[in-house]
């Protein structure tokens, strides 16, 4: 199959796919023809699927996706401004979890939703690592605490700013303020040399956080864990990411122990205009 094919019986020659293609590799010669790829389109296409998604008649089939394989947008499910604001503001960072594991199927569905987050040039450089086993996670948290002890000893000013002494003291008293008792941690990682990996991982984890409540889950960014995963050799070895890969973000995940009833206030946004 060529890069894409257009069904002439379905195509209404409106040129929408031409306008919407981000790389501008689709051409429409005239109203008597159908859209066709320009010269070199095979090499330039980023396989984003815009052409398939935007065609109102489902006339265009890309070599990597057909219109019948792509779920339709359900207009009745679209959020209005008030619903969107409520959805975004009702998300909370969860730091108290039920003592209950989340099954792999649910976590896989959560990651699948998050994998649709945008990435530069549609490179999709995000890889996922799930620490599902509670015992393994506890050992890794212990390694995070070892990193904190090393920071307190060698870089006391930075350790003081991060209150690492309090976290270590809590751990030694049997309290986990690293991952807050969450049963699982999800790491988004990518190759250190990929120019879009860092931002793409952060965006994907933001999607994951927003999607979590729809599955009955809560989440919170695991900043201490992620920092140690990047810089502490023992934890890096324990996680075992592929060669050359870096943890660009980690999120703790589990079932929230409590339910929130109100939307807390935030500072007014600081905005400048030009």
Order of alpha helices (4+ residues) and beta strands (2+ residues): beta-alpha-beta-beta-alpha-alpha-beta-alpha-alpha-beta-alpha-alpha-alpha-beta-alpha-beta-alpha-alpha-beta
